[in-house]
């Protein structure tokens, strides 16, 4: 079992930055492939960024060059640094941890980019 708790969401203006964190507990964090997903109103949940247990990263095209995903296995933490935020980044952001056959989700944190 893995428990995931996101934090760091909020309301920002276009062009500003936010840093999301996901604190994990309950299992061996380092073996999990981790990711950040988001879901905007009326849309499907989508992958934003992922990082494997070995440290390989993947980004959605819409955030590449603006967002950075990182993990700290010593402190069981996943982070998403979001720069140059746009209104279309507005969504609930979810932390995800996968290690077959397990798949865990956090409760989500709201990010709103608006003037």
URHU-V738015 format. One record per residue. SS is DSSP state (h for helix, s for strand, l for the rest). OMEGA is omega in radians with two decimals (none if undefined). BURIAL is # if it has 9 or more other ideal C-beta (glycine too) atoms within 8 Angstrom, else .. Layout:
ss=SS omega=OMEGA burial=BURIAL
ss=SS omega=OMEGA burial=BURIAL
//
This chain:
ss=l omega=3.07 burial=.
ss=l omega=3.02 burial=#
ss=s omega=-3.10 burial=.
ss=s omega=3.13 burial=#
ss=s omega=3.13 burial=#
ss=s omega=3.03 burial=#
ss=s omega=3.04 burial=#
ss=l omega=3.11 burial=#
ss=l omega=3.12 burial=#
ss=s omega=3.13 burial=.
ss=s omega=3.11 burial=.
ss=s omega=3.08 burial=#
ss=l omega=3.08 burial=.
ss=l omega=-3.13 burial=#
ss=l omega=-3.13 burial=.
ss=l omega=-3.07 burial=.
ss=l omega=3.00 burial=#
ss=s omega=3.09 burial=#
ss=s omega=3.10 burial=#
ss=s omega=3.08 burial=#
ss=s omega=3.08 burial=#
ss=s omega=3.13 burial=#
ss=s omega=-3.10 burial=#
ss=s omega=3.08 burial=#
ss=s omega=2.97 burial=.
ss=l omega=-3.12 burial=.
ss=l omega=-3.12 burial=.
ss=l omega=-2.99 burial=.
ss=h omega=-2.96 burial=#
ss=h omega=-3.09 burial=.
ss=h omega=-3.04 burial=.
ss=l omega=2.87 burial=#
ss=s omega=-2.99 burial=#
ss=s omega=3.11 burial=#
ss=s omega=2.97 burial=#
ss=s omega=3.06 burial=#
ss=s omega=3.05 burial=#
ss=s omega=3.12 burial=#
ss=s omega=3.09 burial=#
ss=l omega=-3.14 burial=#
ss=l omega=3.10 burial=.
ss=l omega=-3.12 burial=.
ss=l omega=3.09 burial=.
ss=l omega=3.05 burial=.
ss=l omega=-3.10 burial=.
ss=s omega=3.09 burial=#
ss=s omega=3.08 burial=#
ss=s omega=-3.12 burial=#
ss=s omega=-3.13 burial=#
ss=s omega=3.08 burial=#
ss=s omega=-3.10 burial=#
ss=l omega=3.09 burial=.
ss=l omega=3.12 burial=.
ss=l omega=3.07 burial=.
ss=l omega=3.10 burial=.
ss=l omega=-3.08 burial=.
ss=s omega=3.09 burial=#
ss=s omega=-3.13 burial=.
ss=s omega=2.95 burial=#
ss=l omega=-3.11 burial=#
ss=l omega=-3.08 burial=.
ss=l omega=-3.09 burial=.
ss=l omega=-3.08 burial=#
ss=l omega=-3.11 burial=.
ss=l omega=3.13 burial=.
ss=l omega=-3.09 burial=.
ss=s omega=3.08 burial=#
ss=s omega=3.09 burial=.
ss=s omega=3.10 burial=#
ss=s omega=-3.14 burial=.
ss=s omega=3.09 burial=#
ss=s omega=-3.07 burial=#
ss=l omega=-3.14 burial=.
ss=l omega=-3.11 burial=.
ss=l omega=3.10 burial=.
ss=l omega=-3.06 burial=#
ss=s omega=3.01 burial=#
ss=s omega=-3.06 burial=#
ss=s omega=3.01 burial=#
ss=s omega=3.05 burial=#
ss=s omega=-3.09 burial=#
ss=s omega=3.13 burial=#
ss=l omega=3.11 burial=.
ss=l omega=-3.08 burial=.
ss=l omega=-3.12 burial=#
ss=l omega=3.10 burial=.
ss=h omega=-3.14 burial=.
ss=h omega=3.01 burial=.
ss=h omega=3.14 burial=#
ss=l omega=-3.09 burial=#
ss=s omega=2.89 burial=#
ss=s omega=-3.11 burial=#
ss=s omega=-3.07 burial=#
ss=s omega=3.01 burial=#
ss=s omega=-3.10 burial=#
ss=s omega=3.08 burial=#
ss=s omega=-3.09 burial=#
ss=s omega=2.96 burial=#
ss=s omega=-2.96 burial=.
ss=l omega=0.05 burial=.
ss=l omega=-3.06 burial=.
ss=s omega=3.14 burial=.
ss=s omega=-3.03 burial=.
ss=s omega=3.13 burial=#
ss=s omega=2.95 burial=.
ss=l omega=-3.07 burial=#
ss=l omega=3.11 burial=.
ss=l omega=3.07 burial=#
ss=s omega=-3.04 burial=#
ss=s omega=3.00 burial=.
ss=s omega=3.13 burial=#
ss=s omega=3.13 burial=.
ss=s omega=-3.03 burial=#
ss=l omega=3.03 burial=.
ss=l omega=none burial=.
//
